[in-house]
Amino acid sequence: MKNIHLLEKEQLKKLFKQEHVDRFEDSLKVLDVFFKTEGHVTTSELIQLLHENGHDFDLNFVRATLNLMCRFGFAVKHRFKNGEIRYEHMHLGHHHDHMVCTKCKRIIEFEDEALESLQAQIAMSHGFHMLQHRMEIYGICSSCIEDRVVDIPLTSAKPGEQLQIKSFSGGTGARMRLSAMGLRIGDKVEVVTNQGSGQLVVAVDYKRYALGRGLAKKVLVQPIQG
């Protein structure tokens, strides 16, 4: 990997000189620190890393340098769902996809040749010439699942998550209201919407149910694994 970084640095130096990039040496310092991350960083995170390496550059300069690196194909810009813009080192001839934890925001890279082949076959079957593609899988990582208590209130569940109702807390009135709506202990539910405030919507057997947060908090659920 180190040899690849040296090669790419030389390539980018030539391109920067060719384009008469201002603050040439400072741009190379940004490049060096960025290449060392091999992760997905925001502009602010990169500025912090630069500071830790003894470089104090302003936001506009770092952002402009990252945009140049994207322009020349040495970096790629991502905006994962509901997240900030993140930059990643782009390796020629190498493709990977991402899994994003909606709880801790961890980004996991993965490669699967069979999946890549299947996507190409699907494109061909539709007479479609694929130029590029991106796959992002959103869910909850194993560490966050382990950190959860066994039963969680429905209000803590994420959109798209599938769960099983384990019990109802609260008094008889709340339980009667939930039963009258059609929700039962043992039901498998899918969270359709949960914006962190106001009502949330779940589906059971293709039927949608809207619950206020107070009532939803009394529904205790467990994630369905697999």
VENCOR-V952684 format. One record per run of one state. SS is the DSSP state (~ for helix, > for strand, _ for the rest). FROM is the first residue (numbers start at 1). LEN is the number of residues. If there is no record, write none. Layout:
ss=SS from=FROM len=LEN
ss=SS from=FROM len=LEN
//
This chain:
ss=_ from=1 len=1
ss=~ from=2 len=17
ss=_ from=19 len=5
ss=~ from=24 len=14
ss=_ from=38 len=2
ss=> from=40 len=2
ss=_ from=42 len=1
ss=~ from=43 len=10
ss=_ from=53 len=6
ss=~ from=59 len=13
ss=_ from=72 len=3
ss=> from=75 len=5
ss=_ from=80 len=5
ss=> from=85 len=5
ss=_ from=90 len=7
ss=> from=97 len=5
ss=_ from=102 len=5
ss=> from=107 len=4
ss=_ from=111 len=2
ss=~ from=113 len=13
ss=_ from=126 len=10
ss=> from=136 len=4
ss=_ from=140 len=2
ss=~ from=142 len=6
ss=_ from=148 len=4
ss=> from=152 len=2
ss=~ from=154 len=3
ss=_ from=157 len=5
ss=> from=162 len=7
ss=_ from=169 len=3
ss=~ from=172 len=10
ss=_ from=182 len=6
ss=> from=188 len=6
ss=_ from=194 len=6
ss=> from=200 len=5
ss=_ from=205 len=2
ss=> from=207 len=5
ss=_ from=212 len=1
ss=~ from=213 len=4
ss=_ from=217 len=2
ss=> from=219 len=5
ss=_ from=224 len=3
//
